[in-house]
Amino acid sequence: MSTDRQAAQAASAAPTPAPDPDPVEPPGAEGSPSGEAGSAGAAEPQGAVEAGRRTEPPLSETGGAGESPAGTGTDEGADDPGAVAAEAPEDAAGTAREAAEPAAPSGSDETAAPGGSAGAAQPVVSEAAAELAAQKVERERIARRKAERQGPVEAGAKLSGKAADLLAAVRAVESGEKPSPVYFDEAPTAPRRAPEAPAAPRASRPAAAVAAPTAAGVDGVRAVLARGGAPEALALPAATALGEDAAEQLAHDPWRLLAVAGVRPTQADGFARALLGQDAGPGDERRAASLLGWLLEQAALKGHTALEAPTLEAALAQYGVPDPAESLEQAIGEGAVLVFQEPLGPPAAEGEEQPVRVLVGLEGYALAEESLADGLARLANTFGDPADWEKAATAGPGADLIRAVAGHGLVTHTGGEAARAEPLALLAAARDQGLRVCLAAHTPAHGAVTVADLLSGAAGPGRDADGQFAVDLLVVLDAPQLDVETAAALVESVPDGARLVLSGDPGVLGSAGPGRVFADVLAARACPQLVSRTPDPGPIGELVSGIGIGELHQVDAPGKEVVIVPVQAAGEAVHRAVQLVAESVPRAFGIPADAVQVITPGHGGPAGTRALNAALKERLNPGPGRFGGFDPGDRVVHVPSPGRAVPARVVSADAQGLHLETAGAPVVVAKERVESQVRHGWAVTAHQAVGARWPAAVVVLPKDAEQALSRDWVYTAFGRAERHLSVVHGVDQALPQAVAGVLPKPRTTRLTGLLRALVAAAREQPE
């Protein structure tokens, strides 16, 4: 049966509920979300970026928390606490045509909104009215905080003209209000790494500090910026990004300003003209080299580790570079970028030329991908101690996985949420054999350490004298969330002869950072691949399993495990979501409000995370927001580094910063980092939610989120619910269409080719 036909049947099977104030209880509301709605919030006007307007005032001005820079995501990329994960980018070659300085993207989504196509939708009058109503409480809170402000005017607040525009654009990106411009696809941007050390160390372990630029160095940069009419507030980030000789670099090559997050090529061009005068032309080789680096970094924020040469040449041409091919060749010759040839198709016959594609990338990502490929091949080839675990494999879950790991150093394991029992059975069997084992996950999980804590040494087995993990078996859950740099560091730390299992659900959203590690390893077929046959149980499991293969089935939910709540306007969506969290779900299922997670496609718009969190806070934990916009008891998301979104709760605040509790451990976020690393967490994006589950989930799909929906987004969002799923639905047929036909956006990477080459070389070696 076709998806559209199923959707029509589902819609007809679920009559519109009576105007009962409780959306969970009315009969006929449960069923398949066949006619759902969804999209990132409404587009935020470009003027919001250029004027430096913030939806949430910065901590330095009002004591409130703003948006954090992305991550990656972030939907948001990963620097926006909400943006922990950037959605997989679409084909770069197809989007290079859009590289000619697009208008400032919408700030609506973590995955598709910030710069996604969802932002293109223009809300109608009724939607605008709904937005005003939905955000009334938030505006009142902001007004109270502004009235109480007593601090000095923030540096740069009185700038005007070009300097004000540049400062506003940079702050908009750093705060997460706006992502970096979209040039290669419509996925949200998420800065790959914060320019400074993580600001939220666990109380027991101080964070390693990144060498800060000297005062003299910052002063030198400030002087150069003043000569070019740029705001002095950029002095510190520029000095941090460019290093000790930042002032000299900028004076010689003003386009190096593109290394600062949020600076766009047109702004760097203006800065260069102010410093160099007539010598600052579009064909300047310095400009072309800086543009290439900037374009590749922008692509990395979308998940690419490299781009095809024609794609880069097309992008350079759209930025006015007179001879893109020559500029690219010159940059390659000078070592500014690296070039690779990757064979296409099967090996050519003798005497025939092998088709190849020419890829260009930055050295850091290239080295990480090559190191990762070498490390995986090392583990697969150096393992020489197969074990007899047949007794452990004869009963219980994971028998096939146990047998595979007994005889191989590298194994992949795929499956849904229920399949997680199989790696746990493997760990138990390995412990019985006397092996040292470790379980790592993307987010905090019972019995597991996070990958970030494992790498930092904050948790886990520790390292031996050679700097490698003291383990015989490492199992990594949530493997699709591994970016190439994290994966390389992880694999390099696994000792020779140890076993590594990469386990995860290939249907969920990809990593916030560059690369598609898990998918590339699966595609390379470089090791045994175990596919779990354990289905996710119940109506929610049935619904999610169908979504994974592109079908949105109507499911039988006699216990109201799945409920559809139709809505029309965004304001109604916010109202219904609050009602579900605060009243309906707790009353109907005995699930407390703190165990209900709201998920929506984007941060901005009338039904994005900001509007939903404002309404949920007012209902569940009202307060003046005296701690940088937060109050004790507030549910928040902490993003200590790009790609990580850790659920937490506010405890207190003092001179040290904002005190949080996350997974039972205290965390302190310095005051100056609260704005960029902490946001309210009653409502999150799917990228923030990936890797975690809650007893109940409320997925809000407002009308303006239609363009943000994709199969992997819906699969991820719906799969976060354990016992109950409510879908606040306002998108008609956009949901079944997204499930059936909107696939994850491809990423350009090299790992699959590198692994295949290493496997082929190993097979050709004599025994």
Secondary structure as GFF3:
##gff-version 3
##sequence-region A 1 767
A	DSSP	alpha_helix	3	13	.	.	.	ID=ss1
A	DSSP	alpha_helix	46	50	.	.	.	ID=ss2
A	DSSP	alpha_helix	59	62	.	.	.	ID=ss3
A	DSSP	three_ten_helix	81	83	.	.	.	ID=ss4
A	DSSP	alpha_helix	92	95	.	.	.	ID=ss5
A	DSSP	three_ten_helix	96	98	.	.	.	ID=ss6
A	DSSP	three_ten_helix	117	120	.	.	.	ID=ss7
A	DSSP	alpha_helix	125	134	.	.	.	ID=ss8
A	DSSP	alpha_helix	136	148	.	.	.	ID=ss9
A	DSSP	alpha_helix	161	175	.	.	.	ID=ss10
A	DSSP	alpha_helix	215	227	.	.	.	ID=ss11
A	DSSP	three_ten_helix	232	234	.	.	.	ID=ss12
A	DSSP	alpha_helix	235	242	.	.	.	ID=ss13
A	DSSP	alpha_helix	246	252	.	.	.	ID=ss14
A	DSSP	three_ten_helix	254	259	.	.	.	ID=ss15
A	DSSP	alpha_helix	265	276	.	.	.	ID=ss16
A	DSSP	three_ten_helix	277	279	.	.	.	ID=ss17
A	DSSP	alpha_helix	285	301	.	.	.	ID=ss18
A	DSSP	beta_strand	307	308	.	.	.	ID=ss19
A	DSSP	alpha_helix	309	318	.	.	.	ID=ss20
A	DSSP	alpha_helix	324	333	.	.	.	ID=ss21
A	DSSP	beta_strand	338	343	.	.	.	ID=ss22
A	DSSP	beta_strand	356	361	.	.	.	ID=ss23
A	DSSP	alpha_helix	363	382	.	.	.	ID=ss24
A	DSSP	alpha_helix	390	393	.	.	.	ID=ss25
A	DSSP	alpha_helix	399	407	.	.	.	ID=ss26
A	DSSP	beta_strand	410	414	.	.	.	ID=ss27
A	DSSP	three_ten_helix	418	420	.	.	.	ID=ss28
A	DSSP	alpha_helix	421	432	.	.	.	ID=ss29
A	DSSP	beta_strand	437	441	.	.	.	ID=ss30
A	DSSP	beta_strand	449	450	.	.	.	ID=ss31
A	DSSP	alpha_helix	451	456	.	.	.	ID=ss32
A	DSSP	beta_strand	473	476	.	.	.	ID=ss33
A	DSSP	three_ten_helix	479	481	.	.	.	ID=ss34
A	DSSP	alpha_helix	484	492	.	.	.	ID=ss35
A	DSSP	beta_strand	499	504	.	.	.	ID=ss36
A	DSSP	alpha_helix	517	524	.	.	.	ID=ss37
A	DSSP	beta_strand	529	531	.	.	.	ID=ss38
A	DSSP	alpha_helix	538	548	.	.	.	ID=ss39
A	DSSP	beta_strand	562	566	.	.	.	ID=ss40
A	DSSP	alpha_helix	570	579	.	.	.	ID=ss41
A	DSSP	pi_helix	580	584	.	.	.	ID=ss42
A	DSSP	alpha_helix	585	589	.	.	.	ID=ss43
A	DSSP	three_ten_helix	593	595	.	.	.	ID=ss44
A	DSSP	beta_strand	596	599	.	.	.	ID=ss45
A	DSSP	alpha_helix	609	620	.	.	.	ID=ss46
A	DSSP	beta_strand	635	638	.	.	.	ID=ss47
A	DSSP	beta_strand	646	654	.	.	.	ID=ss48
A	DSSP	beta_strand	657	662	.	.	.	ID=ss49
A	DSSP	beta_strand	665	669	.	.	.	ID=ss50
A	DSSP	alpha_helix	671	677	.	.	.	ID=ss51
A	DSSP	beta_strand	678	680	.	.	.	ID=ss52
A	DSSP	beta_strand	683	684	.	.	.	ID=ss53
A	DSSP	alpha_helix	686	689	.	.	.	ID=ss54
A	DSSP	beta_strand	694	701	.	.	.	ID=ss55
A	DSSP	three_ten_helix	706	708	.	.	.	ID=ss56
A	DSSP	alpha_helix	711	718	.	.	.	ID=ss57
A	DSSP	beta_strand	721	729	.	.	.	ID=ss58
A	DSSP	alpha_helix	734	741	.	.	.	ID=ss59
A	DSSP	alpha_helix	751	764	.	.	.	ID=ss60
###
